[in-house]
Amino acid sequence: NPDQSEEVLIKRINPGIPIPLESSLIHGIYDEDIKDEPSFKEVATEVAAFLGDSDLAGYNSNKFDVPLLMEEFLRAGVEFDIEGRSLVDVQNIFHLMEQRTLKAAYKFYCEKDLKNAHSAEADVRATYEVLKAQIEKYDGADFEDKQGVVSQPVVNDVEKLHSFSKMYDTVDFAGRMVYNKEGVVVFNFGKHKGRPVVDIFENEPSYYAWMQQGDFPLYTKKVLKQLWTDFRNKKREESLKIKEQQVESKGTDGQKGESSAAPSSEKSPQKKSENRKPTNKAQYSKPKSKKSKPISEDMLIQLQQKFGK
């Protein structure tokens, strides 16, 4: 307050939806803790009265707290005018006064002023010195991530430094595509933000063509093309497998048909043979050829008399 007095209002609100575990690990509030608490709509009038016409301050408040507060007041149907209030964002002050430039980093870690700033060689040398100073400064220093996992990531190991300094798990440098928590590539912008890339390829293939023809970085297009190629190859493989299974299924059905007909064809001769009388195999055998006699004069005369010639 202007008179240096303080007033504090602390309330737990039931958001009406489950609290993500990663959020609970940060602020320590779980679904069980707020199941009987009121919704914001139920306390909106009280909160608006408490704030009155005061100015608002917070850390990253201009991007998060204030927009969220205004949205909730509007949903609750409670009038809260933001016009005429001063908004103080402590994070912006921090970033402006403690700049995250190479010059500021060089001064902070190496305790030296960067000369010839923005010349290629000077920037590269300064960056190298900053990296060495960071490894030395943070050697053995603990880091706690959002899940509460503590590690010592800043060590003289390229792979570990790569993993720690990546920050965002992007697929392309522009961040148009990222990996979600399950390691699936999803779009990170536009109407399909958060949706798996392969799902869009499947249901809206024209989106791929739109991106390839659009004003996107060439590397983004290259990565997208590779994802598209992998998707198409997988679809072809699945199609071939289905065809192979269909062919195998037809072959199996044909074999079953043959085996089911075989017993009847084998039994029928047996039934006939039961009623058939024994036969003399000799009568069906080829008669043995007798040695032929040489033609004589008498034989010729007999033939002539018989046929009249």
Secondary structure, DSSP 8 states (H G I E B T S, - for coil): -TTS-----------SS---HHHHHHH---HHHHTTS--HHHHHHHHHHHHTT--EEESSTTTTHHHHHHHHHHHHT-----TT--EEEHHHHHHHHS--SHHHHHHHHH-S--SSTT-HHHHHHHHHHHHHHHHHHTTT--EE-TT--EE---SS-HHHHHHHH--S-BSSTT-SEEE-TTS-EEE-SGGGTTSBHHHHHHH-THHHHHHHHSS--HHHHHHHHHHHHHHHHHHHHHHHHHHHHHHHHHHHHHHHHHHHHHHHHHHHHHHHHHHS----HHHHS-----------HHHHHHHHHHHT-
